[in-house]
Amino acid sequence: MKKKKIIVPLLLLLVVAVYFVAFYKDKNLRYIPENADTVVLIDSKKLMGQYLFSLVAHPSSWSGSDTKGKSSASFKDSGIRIPDFLQIFHIKDTKFSEWYSVLELKDSQKFIAFLKKKQFTDKGNNSFQKDQIFLMIEGGHCIAGSSDLAFEKIKKQLLQNTANHVWDANKFIQNTLGSISFISGQKIHNFSIELNDDEIEIKNNSNQEIFNSIASKIQKGNQFLELELDQENIRNFSRFFNKSIADSSHAISLKATANLEQINDTIISYEYDDNFNEVEKKTFQKITQPNYSIDIQSKDAGKTWAYFQSKKWINGENQFTAIPFQPNQISKSNSGVVIKSTRKPVIESPQLKENYILFRNNTLLYSSLKTLSNTEKRIISDIDYVLYGNKSQDYWVKIKAKKGDLPLILRW
């Protein structure tokens, strides 16, 4: 009887401990500024649970799990406190490439030692950098970002202001691995992020049939890039680059097709001989460039042409200079303008009257990205295609990986 009295409380304590370790989540998000316009959340416990389940289900990966285990352990021992929700945000009126996150530290000195081991450069004043990752340690916190331009503002707003706004995770994420949310005033538009065996999906609607119909129409081709966008989608995407271009160009639809080609590029330089005569020297290098066709339908082709001229995007030879890949030719018709590369003709994809952007993988793409690490190149080479689709108020992005023996969570 005494043993039973002891076992029952121990079991209850075990259940409570498992609940807090595996299921309980702190849903108070303290590290998102009020002027954030985009928020990405990753459910750390769900991610770990999915990883462990996949690991158990694929014994073939166990032999190679030692390295991953050591890497994971070293990260856990780095002095960082793993949050229940990793909070990544973009601040309004900053560059699209600027993303930030704030992490809590259990031991700042241990974290600094970890950064040195990972070959981060010490820039002084507790600031560190490696490639495009910037870090700043402030007391028991670390501000991380793809830029350091907003570090001081983030420090004042989130770390020095005791009355900063605390967000509720339920406003952004609902039982999914992750979410990406766009904030506009009081409105929050949420998109779920799901990691499957060989694909990542980002969507705001669970009705898969809408996007399966789009995917089935376009997956038969072999072009590197195919896209069709209506006026609203053009306006949405132009916000990332130039807020006024969509309206100023009077574009009502955009259709484009592109392929990649490797060509020999001639570099001309000059040297001097022993008599100080100038001697031309030619060298050759292989570069990757696209062959493309872009059809812009417009409400007023004349105004579209005039807008491009006002931006000095059309030169005297009717080349569209806003596209750096030359040579090309721009022409005007009653319905719009067409821009085509002239080096090699492109077989245009059929008109589908859908909103989509499809990038297919191509060895010429990642082989030319020399600045990427071997790991980044391996991940890119593993991708089959990236597809964006839109129908009314439903949006969807799929990153499809090539079929493999292991699910993505064990491959990447």
Salt bridges, closest charged atoms under 4 A:
ASP26 OD2 - ARG30 NH1 3.18
ASP37 OD1 - HIS90 ND1 2.85
ASP43 OD2 - LYS25 NZ 2.61
ASP84 OD1 - LYS45 NZ 3.76
GLU104 OE1 - ARG81 NE 3.56
GLU138 OE1 - LYS155 NZ 3.97
ASP148 OD2 - LYS123 NZ 3.45
GLU152 OE1 - LYS155 NZ 3.25
ASP198 OD2 - LYS400 NZ 3.49
ASP198 OD2 - LYS403 NZ 2.92
GLU199 OE1 - LYS398 NZ 3.44
GLU199 OE1 - LYS400 NZ 3.30
GLU201 OE1 - LYS203 NZ 3.31
GLU226 OE2 - ARG360 NH1 2.60
GLU232 OE1 - ARG235 NH1 3.24
ASP247 OD1 - ARG235 NH2 3.06
GLU261 OE1 - ARG343 NE 3.45
GLU271 OE2 - LYS281 NZ 3.41
GLU348 OE2 - LYS340 NZ 3.35
GLU354 OE2 - LYS217 NZ 2.73
GLU354 OE1 - LYS391 NZ 3.17
ASP382 OD2 - ARG411 NH1 2.94
